[in-house]
Amino acid sequence: MSNTQNQNEQLQNNLSFEENYIDENIIADKSSKTKEFIKKFMKRKTAVVAFVVMVFLLIIAIAGPSLAPYDPAAYDYDNLLAGPSAEHWFGTDQFGRDIFSRILAGAPLTLGVSLSSVIVGAALGTVLGLLAGYYGGWLEMLVMRGADVLFSFPDILLAIAIVAILGPGIVNVFIAVAVFTVPSFARIMRSATLAVKNSLYVEVARSLGCKDGRLLFVHIFPGTIQSLIVNFTMRIGSAIMAASSLSFLGFGANVTDPEWGAMLSQSRSYLTTAPHMVYLPGLVIFVTVLAFNLFGDGLRDTLDPKIK
Amino acid sequence: MGRYIVKRLLQTIPLMLVISIFVFMFIHLLPGDPARTLAGVEATPEEVEAIREEFGLNDPLIVQYIDYMKDLFRGDMGRSLKSNIPVTELILSRFKFTIQLVFAGLIWAPVVGIFIGVICAIKRGTWIDLGGMLFAITGLSAPGFWLGLMGIQIFSVNLGWLPSGGLDSWKSLILPSIVMGTGIMATLARYSRSSMLETLREDYVRTARAKGQKESIVMFRHAFKNSLIQVVTILGLQIGGLLSGSVITETIFSIPGMGRLLVDSIAYRDYPTIQGLLMIFALQYVLINLIVDVLYGVINPKIRYD
């Protein structure tokens, strides 16, 4: 009985989903592009929720330390490894430090390192990709082969290799994640540039006597910005993951710092006695990465209706 | 076909050369005097001099590089500073653990991922699709080290079903294989869905339907098989991710594989071992991609005529 009911419900849900879906394509929007974009984006409920979570996290990263109910570094020997409670929402760690406060205090560290390294890596990769795509020739070969070499150290292996050269520490994690971000942008921006380079409006601009620099940054670059934005949000998730993985392995933040990955690596020894030390900081990393990924997905689907 | 493989093999050589230069330069990119670094912090000036002599660090860089390559081709990657065992031997002794982990991840993840992706594509726009894709992005966003630690907490500490580390029995492979495979599963689910959707729009699928072919045959023979072509490439790229995922997995589960060796060597500043491991990891990755490209040529005849 309940099975059929479920099926009916599901069928109805399907229908309403289909209707929404069809609506979206039929509506002809005459307003500006930005408005149209926002309208389309708002239709993607998961992406909107992700966006809200993301903004919330960014606010925490800015205001976090001052919001912390306890001093994140204060020891409390009466409350060692205490589970979550009304006083300590996320419990306390092996020194009695309030985990919730530590997560808030660590937000600028984890998010700051990830965001800034993606910004730097994206800027470098974008310029390289634009130049490679536009000029071609030896420059293109150099950039693309360079990207190939960096790609041969897949995923965080490249970041680990860079930390191996530079030594552990949060600044080196920043550099490592930035370098690890460069090749993906270089590749994507090169192909985006190639696609835009031969379009009519660029042809026209060139025939009107536009100089290379202006052509590249005023005419071609805006045409590639969609790929840039989508890849940018997607890479933030991987950067957070890479940075916290490095800290987890002991190559990143100092073990005393409230960096989220470092907190998890500390918690390993207390799996039996204080599992909340594993669950909660990990959950925060997970939710953060998920929010950025979902937002990136929503952005991609809105900007590029080809892939749905 | 033979020509395609040869062409692809030849393309790999310059890449390997550049990688070898990169890895070779590694020791010279380190801040400070390489001889001092190799000799260790406590070495006397005489020992540093001896190291300089032994490694030929007084020779011009190009001579050093040629020597390095000669040694590499003979399988000689120097000795570990920590244990004084030849690096090649050390890596070989760890290799089998990492490979076991990679296979443990590959056994289930691609099948499950492709299955989820294809079902989502067929049921596009339904709640099955939404659920499947949410599941995939969740898998993609969960940090491996968190999944691993939670797995140990639940299945080893609380329930006592599975061992919390080591690689003694097939049971001890279960948790690591989940940590290794989750990312691949998620990525493949996403790619195979979009690839399947793309194929479903192809003319030949419409033709198949128009001639009254059964839907299940259209889906499987016409759409699914062709959509696999793109998925194979992604799988190849993902196996590289598996290799680096082994670093995290081996650390969590105390498995003495190559990833764990890399972490330990970095902590100990055992540079010859780090250098050797980086070379092997990159070599594996390039080889896997070569194999994938060849496979790609086998399943997609269009490629060969380029």
Contacts between the chains, C-beta under 8 A, distances in Angstrom:
chain1	res1	chain2	res2	distance
A	10	B	126	7.7
A	10	B	127	6.2
A	13	B	126	7.8
A	13	B	127	5.6
A	14	B	125	7.4
A	14	B	126	4.9
A	14	B	127	6.9
A	17	B	125	5.5
A	17	B	126	6.6
A	17	B	127	7.2
A	17	B	130	7.8
A	18	B	125	5.8
A	21	B	125	5.4
A	46	B	134	7.3
A	145	B	14	7.4
A	145	B	15	7.2
A	145	B	18	6.3
A	148	B	15	5.6
A	148	B	18	7.7
A	149	B	15	7.0
A	149	B	18	5.1
A	149	B	19	5.6
A	149	B	22	5.7
A	152	B	15	7.1
A	152	B	19	5.4
A	152	B	282	4.3
A	152	B	285	5.2
A	152	B	286	5.7
A	153	B	244	7.8
A	153	B	278	6.9
A	153	B	281	6.6
A	153	B	282	5.9
A	153	B	285	7.4
A	154	B	237	7.7
A	154	B	240	3.2
A	154	B	241	5.4
A	154	B	243	6.2
A	154	B	244	5.1
A	154	B	281	7.9
A	154	B	285	5.6
A	155	B	240	6.9
A	155	B	241	4.7
A	155	B	244	4.0
A	155	B	245	7.1
A	156	B	244	5.3
A	156	B	247	7.0
A	156	B	248	7.8
A	157	B	243	7.0
A	157	B	244	3.9
A	157	B	247	7.0
A	157	B	278	8.0
A	157	B	281	5.8
A	160	B	244	7.6
A	160	B	247	6.5
A	160	B	262	6.7
A	160	B	263	7.9
A	160	B	266	7.1
A	161	B	26	7.7
A	161	B	274	8.0
A	161	B	278	5.5
A	163	B	266	7.0
A	164	B	26	7.9
A	164	B	266	4.7
A	164	B	274	5.2
A	164	B	278	7.9
A	165	B	26	6.4
A	165	B	29	5.2
A	165	B	30	5.9
A	168	B	266	8.0
A	237	B	140	8.0
A	237	B	141	6.4
A	241	B	143	5.7
A	244	B	143	6.3
A	244	B	145	8.0
A	245	B	143	6.8
A	245	B	144	7.5
A	245	B	145	6.5
A	245	B	248	6.0
A	248	B	143	7.9
A	248	B	145	4.8
A	248	B	248	7.3
A	248	B	251	7.8
A	249	B	247	7.0
A	249	B	248	7.2
A	249	B	251	6.1
A	249	B	263	5.6
A	250	B	263	7.6
A	250	B	267	6.9
A	251	B	266	6.9
A	261	B	143	7.8
A	261	B	145	7.5
A	264	B	145	6.2
A	264	B	146	6.6
A	264	B	149	6.9
A	265	B	145	7.8
A	267	B	149	7.2
A	268	B	149	6.5
A	268	B	252	7.7
A	271	B	149	6.7
A	271	B	152	6.0
A	271	B	153	5.2
A	271	B	157	5.6
A	271	B	164	7.9
A	272	B	157	5.2
A	275	B	153	4.8
A	275	B	157	7.5
A	278	B	146	7.3
A	278	B	149	4.6
A	278	B	150	6.4
A	278	B	153	6.0
A	279	B	150	6.7
A	279	B	153	7.8
A	282	B	143	6.5
A	282	B	145	7.7
A	282	B	146	3.3
A	282	B	149	6.9
A	282	B	150	7.0
A	283	B	146	7.8
A	285	B	143	5.3
A	285	B	146	6.5
A	286	B	141	5.9
A	286	B	142	5.2
A	286	B	143	6.4
A	286	B	146	6.2
A	289	B	141	4.2
A	289	B	142	7.8
A	289	B	143	7.1
A	290	B	137	6.8
A	290	B	138	6.6
A	290	B	141	3.9
A	293	B	137	5.5
A	293	B	140	6.2
A	293	B	141	5.1
A	294	B	137	6.2
A	297	B	137	6.6
A	307	B	194	5.5
A	308	B	194	8.0
A	308	B	197	7.0
